[in-house]
Amino acid sequence: MSRYAHPAGPRHADVLPEDNPPRPPRDLGELATHVWPRTARRGADGELVIGGVGARDLARRHGTPLFVMDEQDFRARARAYRTAFSDAEADVYYAGKALLTKAVARWVHEEGLKLDVCSGGELAVALAAGFPPERIGMHGNNKSEAELTRAVEVGVGRIIVDSFDEIERLERIAAGLGRVPKVLVRVTTGVEAHTHEFVATAHDDQKFGFALSTGAADEAVRRVLAAPHIELVGLHSHIGSQIFDTAGFDVAARRVTEFMVRVIAETGADLPELDLGGGLGIAYVPDDTPLEPEAIAKSLLGIVRHECESHGLPMPRIAVEPGRALTGPAGVTLYEVGTVKDVEGIRTYVSVDGGMSDNIRTALYGAEYTCALASRTGAGAPLLSRLVGKHCESGDIIVHDLYLPADIRPGDLVAVAATGAYCFSMASNYNHLPRPALVSVADGDVRTLVRRETEEDLLRLDVG
């Protein structure tokens, strides 16, 4: 029986009652194939191997904590999404907020995907990687004057407008630059996604988009159509993140398509594009069962096609924005155990050399993870443990409840699966810990994507 309020999304993790602990796994060395990267396996001595590279070698050469990305896994998932939507006029945008570096941007381009950015910094990374600006979409609920100016100057392909202030701001900037950027209006459909409130983005009481229920979406469309220096090319909808139940996507797709049909009928506008966002969940623990891209494509395309055919309208060009679904399962975080503390009668705490500075999601909204001993084969009975970090916070928890071998000891390496999305992106320098390095592995080779920060890096910006 799950202890979580929403088993389909990020979980609200409560302390387990002592009389109801989770069941221990049958095999502590087993790697659930839908949770760990596709190339993950156990070596002869139990060492975790990813992309043909062992955990001990990674730690020895690059230190810990260490973000490790399976390049082959990422590319395979990107191709799966591209293939799933290949039967329709469709675009797949990788949501860069999940994880974006110059190398990742190049992988995205090489696999034929477009790129979604939501800040000037993400745009800068994409441009530094040589990503074609016309294949970039730009999000954000509070884009600054400088961010919009640069987006228009470099020729970003699509700007998703999110407020009346932004419509006015973008029109003024475009007029001054003599450009006519293409825009989509972000529509809030009122769908209550089954996910944590912090990542639910389509109910009316939140900061994103224009609500259908209040008429704000209609007014936003009118204002964009009246602005001579911006061109309305479509609508956008996004209901949240880490969602397994597609019912919310189905309802949102139907509502935004119905709105598109009404706008065309009332204004005569040409709306050739419909962006249905992202947010599909991934497997963080073995019990999670995410949908495959083919099922997602069949459902969404079917709804839009039906609504358009029933009103005699052509099918628009569809866009989707997977982020976590591509990079999440491809990544793991490697840690070294520093202390093992048995609090008699309560639990065993296994402390590692990272924590909430490299994975804030557990503390932020109770996200759940899978962890395994990575440097060797363990011995002894399964030990119910809590994996914690080294920060001065009692909430510095990485995995609330997990089983590790009873002989877990300082110096061991442990790996946390499915950390490819948001852990690197949301990393901080709390307690002045330098942020970990990010490496990719493929066919036995290791490549540094982002080097480890040093104390010198921390001090470089401290000019006091």
N, C-alpha and C positions, 0 to 999 in steps of 0.2 A: 504494500500500500504506500503510495507516494505521500510525502509530507508537504508537497508543494501545492499552492493554490491554483497555479496554471501550468499543468504538466506539458502543455504545448509550447510554452515560451520560456523566457527567462524566469527563473523560479524565485519565489520568496522563501529562502531557506531558513527554517527554524532549527533550534537545537533539538536534536533527537531525544525523545524520552528514553531514559536508561533501560526501560523494559521493552523497547521496540527498536533495537538497532537494525540497520540494513543487513540483509543476508550476505555472508561472505561469498566471493566468487569461487567457482570450482577450480579454477586455475589462475593463480596470481600472475603468471607470465603471459596469459593470453592477451592478444591485441585485437579488439573488435574492429573488423575491417572497415566498418562504416563510420568509425570515430577517428581512427588513426590515419595518417597519410597512406596513400595507396602503395608506396614502396616500403612501408615500415615492416620490419620482421625481427625475429630474434636470431642472434648469432649462436654459434655452437655453445658458448659459455653463458648464454642468456643475455648478452649485451644487446641493447636496442640499436638497430641499424636502420637508417633512413637515407634513401638515395644512394645506397651503397657505401655510406660512411657511418662508422660506429660512434656511439655516444662518448666513449672515452677519448677517442681521437678528437672529436669536436671540442670537448672540454679542455683537453690538453693544448690544443692549438689556438682556441679562441676564447677560453675562459667561460665562466658562468656568473650570473644567469646569461643565457644565450637564446635568442630567438632563431629558430631554424625553419626555413621554408623549403618544402619539397617542390622544386620547380616543375617536375613532370606532372605532379598532382594538380598544381594550379593550371597548367596549360591544358590538361585533359578536361578539367571542369569548364574552362573557358570554351573549348571546342564543343563540349556537350551542349552548352547553352546556345551557341551559335547554330549548331545542327538542329536543335529542337525547334528553333524559330525560322529555319531556312525555307519552309514551305510557304511562308507568307512574306509580304513586304514588311520587314521588321528590322529593328536595330537593337543590339544588345550593348548597353552602356555598363562598363564596370564602375561600380561606386567606389571611388578612390578613398573615401573617408575610412573604409575598412582597413586598408593598408596601402600606402602609396610611397614608392621610391622611384628613382629614375629607372632602375632595372625593371621593376614591376610595370611601370608605364610602357616600357618597350615590349615586355611580354604581352601585354594587352593588345598593343598595336599589331604585333606579329601574328597574333591569333585572330585578327580580323574584327576585334571589338572596338567600340567607341569608349569614351571615358567621361565620367561624371566627376566634377570637382565642386567643392562648396566653399572655397575661400581663395583669397589671393595667393596664399602660400601653396595650396595644392595646385593652383594654376601655374605657379612658377616652377614647381617640380615637373609638371607635365611638359611645359615648354622647354625646360632645360634638357629633358629627355628626347627632345625632337618630335614630340607627339603633335600631329597635325592639328592646329587650332580649330579648323572647321569640323573636326570629329569630336569636339569637346562640348559637353553641356555643362552649364554653370548653375548651381543651386545656391541657396542661402536665404535665410529670412531677414537678414539685415546687411545686405551687400553695401559696402562703403562706396563713396564717390570714386576713390582710387581703384577699387576692385572693378567696378563697372567700367570705368574709363579704360583700364587695361584690357578688359575682356572685349570691348568694342574695338579698340585699337588693333589688337592682334587678330581679330576676326573669329572669335569663338562662335561655333556653329549655332548653338541654342542657349538662350538665357531664360531660365524659369523664373518669372516674376512672382513675387510673394506678398506684396503690399501695395496700397495706393501710393504711398510715398515713393516706392521704388519705380512705379510706372512713370511718375512725374520726373524723377531723377534720371531715369534712363532716357526718356524722351529728350530732356535738356542736354544730356551728354552726347547723345547721338546727333542731335541737331548741330551742336558745336563742332563735332568731328566730321560732319557731312556723311555719316553712315546710316544704314537702316538695318539694325540687327534683328534677327528672327527671335521671337519669343513664344513661350508657352505660358499659359496661366495655370498656376497651381490651385487645384480645386480640392476643398475639404468636403468629403462625401458624407461625413457623419457616421462612419462605420466604427463600431467599438471592437477593435482587434483584440483577440485573446492573447495578450502579452503584458509585460510590465508597463505601468503607466508612464515611465520615463522614456519608453521607446514606442509608444502608441501615438501616431501622428495624424489620424484622420477624424477623430472626434472633434466636435466644435470648440471645446474649451481648451485650446492650446495655441501655440504661437505660429503655426505654419498655415499658409494658404488662405484661400477665400472660401467661406462657408457657402454651400448650396442652400442651406435651410434659411439663411438670413437675407438672401438676395445679393450678398457681397460678390459672389462669383459672376452673376449677371452684370453687376456694375463694373467689375474689373474688365470683363470682355468689352463692354461699351467704351470704357476709357482707352483701352489699347487700340481698338478700332478707330477711335477718334484722333489718335496720336499719329501725325504724319511721318515721324521718323523712326517708328518701330513697327514691325510687321508681325501680326498674329498668325502663327502657323499651326497652333494646336493647343491641347489641354494636357494637364499633368495631374496624376493622382498617386498618392503613396499613403498606405494605411499604418505602417509601423515596421518593426523589425523582429526577427526570430519568431516567426509565426509558422505553425504547422497546419493549422486548420484553414483550408483554402476557401471556406464559406465567406469569410470577410473579403477576400480578394474578388470573389465572384460578385458579391453585392456591390462593392466599390466599382468594379469594371462596368457593371450594368448601369449604375447611377451616372457615372461620368460619361458613358456612351449616350445615355438618354439626354443628358445635358448638351452634349455635342450636337445631337440631332436637333434639339430645340433651338440652339444658337444659329445653326445653319438655316433653319426654317424662318426664324424671326429676323435675321440680319442679312441673309444671303452671303454670309462670309464663307470663305473657303478654308476649311480646317483639315488639312491633309494628314495631320499627325496626332497620335494619341499615346501618351507615355503613361504606363500603368505602374511605374515605380518598381521597387524591389521588396525585400523584407522576408523572403522565405527562410525558414529555419534550417539549422544544421544539427547533426548529432553531436552532442557534448558527452553523453553517457550512452551505454549500450541500449537502454530502453527507448531512446529517441528514434523516431522513424520519419525522417524528412522525405518529402516528395522528390521525385526525379524531374529534371527539366522537361522531359517529354509530356508528363502529366500536367505540369504547369502551363506549358504552351497550348496544349489541347483545350484546357479549360478556358483560359483567357481569350484565346483567339476565337473559340466557339461562341462565347458570349457576345463579343464585339461584332462578329460576322452576322449573328442572328439579328441583333438590334439594327444594324445597317440595312440588311436585306429587307427587314420588315417595313422600313421606311423608304425603300428604293434608293438608298445612298451607297456610293462605293465604299469599299473597305479602306479605312485610313491606314497609313503606315504606323505600325505598332512599335513601341519601344518598351524595354524592360531594363531594370537597373540592379542586377545581382552584384553584391559586394561580398558580404560574409559567405555566401554560398560558394564562391570561388576560392577565396583565400583562407577562410576559417579552418576547414579540415586539412589544408595543406601545411599548417604550421604547428609546431610544438615549441614549448619552452623547456630548456634544460637547466636544472638547478643542482647545486651541491648541498647535501645535508650538513648542517653545522652542529646541531644538538638534537638529542632525542630525550624528551622529558616525560616521564610517566607520573601523572597526577593520580595517585592511588585512589581507586574506587570511582574515578571519573572518566579519564581518557588519557591517551598518549599524544603528546604534541611533537611533531616532527618539524623542526625549523630549518629553513633553507636561506640561501644568500640573496634572495630577492624578496618579492612580496607585492604589496599594493602599489608600489611605484612602477612595476612592470605589468601588473594585472589588477586594475581597480574594479573590475566588473563584479567580483564576488562581494566586495564591500559595498559597492554602489547599488546593486539590485539583486543580490543573492544568486548570481549565476552559478551554475553547477559544472564541474569539470571531472574528467577522468585522469588519474595519475598512475604511473607505474615505476617500479624500480628499473633503472635504465642501464646500470653499469655491470650487472652480473645476475646470476640466478640466485634468488633468495632462498632461505631455509627457514624451517619452523612454521608454526601455525599462522594463519592470517591474523594480523594485528589491526584492530580497529583504531584508526589514527585521525588526527586533524593536521593537515599541511598548512603551516603558517610561515609568515615572512619574518624579517628582522627589524621591522619598523616599530617605533614607539607608539603603537596603537593596539588595543586589544582586538579591534576589528580587522587587523591585518591578517586575513584568512584567505588562502588560495583555494583550498578544497575543504569543505566543512567535515565531511565524513568519507573515509576511504579505507581500504584494507591494503596494508603493506606487509611484507614478510616480517616475522617476529625478530629476525636478526638485523633489521635496518639499523645502520650505525653512521656516525660522522664520517664524512668522506665519500659516502655513496652518492651516486647520481640518480636523480629522479626526473622524469619527464611528464609534463602536463600536456595532454592532447588538445587539439582544436583551439589553439591560441593564435592562429594566423590572422584573425580579424580583431581589430580594435585594441589588442594588448599593446602592440608597438605604437599605434596611433595615439593612444591615451596615456602612454607612459609619462612619468614625471620625475622630478629630482627630489621628491620628498625625503626629508632627513639628509639631503645633499648626497644621495646615492647617484652615481653616474648611471645614465641609461645604458642598457645592454646593447651589444652588437646584434646585428641582423645578418645572417648568412643564408645562402641558398645551397642546396645540395642536388646533384644530378649525376647519375652514372659514375659514382665514386669520386667526383670532384666537389670541392667546396669553394664558394665564391663569397667574399665579403661584400654585402650590399650597403650596409651602414656600419661604420666602425664604432667600437665601444667608446663611450665618452670617458674622459679622464678627469682627475681633479683639476688639472690645468684648464680644461674646458669650462668647468664650473666657475673657476676664479676669473676667467677671461672677461666675463661680462660684469663682474663685481668691481666697479670703479671707485667705490667709496674709500 
